[in-house]
Amino acid sequence: MQGSTVNPPEVIVNSSVPPATAVSTEHAHEGHGDFRVLGLLTFLISESLMFGALFATYLILRGGAEVWPPEGTEVELFLPTINTIILVSSSFVIHMGDTAIKKNDVKGMRLWYAITAIMGAIFLGGQAYEYLTLGYGLTTNIFSNCFYMMTGFHGLHVFVGLLLILGVLWRSRRPGHYSNTKHTGIEMAEIYWHFVDIIWVILFTLLYIMTQF
């Protein structure tokens, strides 16, 4: 009819249905694997090759020397043995933390990871004390050069591992950040820590045990 107006149909928006652009990250990535652990393992393989090159170089130099280590650059076993016990034990401690979070025990995980961090700090402190009391330096001879380079490079990795553990503890302050279904960061820190422990056992055998014979 003339003069009449037609109102446009009312569009009812159901606010309970989120728009496509608001899909959560978790659902957006559903069906896609988490490659963070794989990335860490790839990195550790590359680091293993670097340590392997250092080990091979050391053994070649040792095999070509009449006396090893050269006189005046002997190593003592007492402090390094204590350090080794502390570091190896910390692998079992950090695993307790991983076990705790899989039971949804965040407080337990914090406790075990905090103890691991303390043990790692003690190890680094013991290594620093050893450096100060050895009586020879990086450039004294070829053995001391290998010794400081290999243990120093490993010490750097322990320090990085310590930062990862502290990072886990820091993030765990947020409620719900870690749970029995969401703990990839915790597992990555544990894997890295086991790696530095294994490398140290090899270093301890090469630099301390084998030099006694």
C-alpha positions in Angstrom: 0.0 0.0 0.0 1.1 3.5 -0.7 2.9 5.1 2.3 3.3 1.9 4.1 6.7 0.8 5.2 8.1 -2.7 5.3 10.4 -3.4 8.2 13.4 -5.6 7.3 13.3 -9.0 8.9 14.9 -9.1 12.3 18.2 -11.0 12.4 18.6 -13.0 15.6 22.2 -13.6 16.6 22.8 -16.5 18.9 25.7 -15.2 21.0 26.2 -18.6 22.4 27.7 -19.8 19.1 31.2 -18.3 18.7 32.2 -16.9 15.2 34.6 -18.9 13.1 37.3 -16.4 13.8 37.1 -17.0 17.5 37.8 -20.7 17.5 40.2 -21.5 20.3 43.8 -22.3 19.6 43.4 -25.7 21.0 40.6 -26.6 18.5 42.4 -24.9 15.7 45.3 -27.1 16.2 43.3 -30.3 16.7 44.6 -33.0 14.6 48.1 -31.5 14.4 50.9 -33.0 16.3 53.0 -31.0 18.8 56.5 -30.8 17.3 58.1 -29.1 20.3 59.6 -32.3 21.7 60.7 -33.4 18.3 62.4 -30.0 17.8 64.2 -30.4 21.2 65.3 -34.0 20.3 66.7 -32.7 17.0 68.6 -30.0 18.8 70.0 -32.5 21.3 71.2 -34.7 18.5 73.1 -31.8 17.0 74.6 -31.0 20.4 75.5 -34.7 20.8 77.5 -34.5 17.6 79.4 -31.4 18.9 80.2 -33.2 22.1 81.1 -36.3 20.1 83.6 -34.3 18.1 85.2 -33.0 21.4 85.4 -36.6 22.8 87.0 -37.9 19.6 89.5 -35.1 19.5 90.4 -35.7 23.2 90.9 -39.4 22.6 93.1 -38.8 19.6 95.3 -36.3 21.5 95.5 -38.7 24.4 96.5 -41.6 22.2 99.3 -39.6 20.7 100.8 -38.5 24.0 103.5 -40.4 25.9 102.2 -39.1 29.3 98.6 -38.2 29.9 97.8 -35.9 31.6 101.1 -34.0 31.4 102.9 -33.5 34.7 101.4 -30.7 36.8 97.9 -31.0 35.4 96.6 -34.0 37.3 92.9 -34.0 38.4 91.6 -35.0 41.8 88.6 -37.3 42.2 87.0 -36.4 45.5 85.0 -33.2 44.5 84.2 -34.3 41.0 82.8 -37.6 42.4 80.6 -35.8 44.8 79.5 -33.5 41.9 78.7 -36.6 39.8 76.6 -38.2 42.5 74.7 -34.9 42.9 74.0 -34.5 39.1 73.1 -38.1 38.5 70.8 -38.2 41.5 69.1 -35.0 40.2 67.9 -37.0 37.1 65.9 -39.3 39.4 64.6 -36.2 41.3 63.4 -34.4 38.2 61.7 -37.6 37.0 59.7 -37.5 40.3 58.5 -34.1 39.3 57.4 -35.4 35.9 55.6 -38.3 37.6 53.8 -35.9 40.0 52.4 -33.6 37.3 51.1 -36.7 35.4 49.1 -37.3 38.6 47.9 -33.7 38.4 50.0 -32.9 41.5 51.3 -29.4 40.7 52.7 -28.8 44.2 54.6 -32.1 44.1 56.1 -31.1 40.7 57.2 -27.8 42.0 58.9 -29.4 45.0 60.8 -31.9 42.9 61.8 -29.4 40.3 62.9 -26.9 43.0 65.1 -29.6 44.5 66.6 -30.4 41.1 67.3 -26.7 40.6 69.2 -26.6 43.9 71.2 -29.7 43.0 72.1 -28.2 39.6 73.2 -25.0 41.3 75.4 -27.0 43.7 77.0 -28.8 40.8 77.9 -25.5 39.1 79.2 -24.1 42.4 81.4 -27.2 42.8 82.7 -26.9 39.3 83.5 -23.3 39.8 85.4 -24.2 43.0 87.3 -26.8 41.2 88.4 -24.3 38.6 89.7 -22.0 41.3 91.7 -24.7 43.0 93.2 -26.7 40.2 96.4 -24.8 39.9 96.5 -24.6 36.1 94.6 -22.7 33.5 93.2 -23.0 30.0 96.5 -22.5 28.2 98.8 -24.5 30.4 99.0 -27.4 28.0 96.9 -29.5 25.6 95.2 -31.5 28.4 94.2 -28.4 30.4 92.9 -26.9 27.2 90.7 -29.9 26.6 89.7 -30.1 30.2 88.4 -26.5 30.5 86.8 -26.5 27.1 84.9 -29.8 27.6 83.8 -29.2 31.2 83.1 -25.5 30.5 80.9 -26.4 27.5 79.0 -28.9 29.6 78.7 -26.4 32.4 77.1 -24.0 30.0 74.5 -26.7 29.1 73.8 -27.3 32.8 73.2 -23.6 33.3 70.7 -23.6 30.4 69.0 -26.6 31.9 68.8 -24.7 35.2 67.1 -21.8 33.4 64.6 -24.2 31.9 63.7 -25.7 35.3 63.4 -22.2 36.8 61.2 -21.3 33.8 58.9 -24.2 34.6 58.7 -23.2 38.2 57.8 -19.6 37.2 55.1 -20.6 34.8 53.6 -23.1 37.3 52.5 -20.1 39.5 49.6 -19.6 37.1 46.7 -21.8 38.0 46.0 -24.4 35.3 49.1 -23.7 33.3 50.3 -27.3 33.9 48.2 -30.3 34.5 48.1 -34.1 33.9 47.0 -33.3 30.3 49.2 -30.3 29.7 52.8 -30.7 30.7 54.9 -30.6 27.5 57.2 -27.9 28.9 57.9 -30.0 32.0 58.8 -33.0 29.9 61.1 -30.9 27.7 63.0 -29.6 30.7 63.3 -33.2 32.0 64.6 -34.5 28.7 67.2 -31.8 28.5 68.3 -32.4 32.0 68.8 -36.1 31.3 70.9 -35.2 28.3 73.3 -33.1 30.4 73.6 -35.9 32.9 74.5 -38.4 30.3 77.1 -36.1 28.8 78.6 -35.6 32.2 78.9 -39.3 32.9 81.0 -39.6 29.7 83.1 -36.6 30.6 83.7 -37.9 34.1 84.9 -41.2 32.7 87.2 -39.6 30.1 88.7 -36.8 32.2 88.7 -38.2 35.7 88.5 -42.0 35.7 90.7 -42.8 32.7 93.4 -40.3 33.7 94.0 -42.4 36.9 95.4 -45.3 34.8 
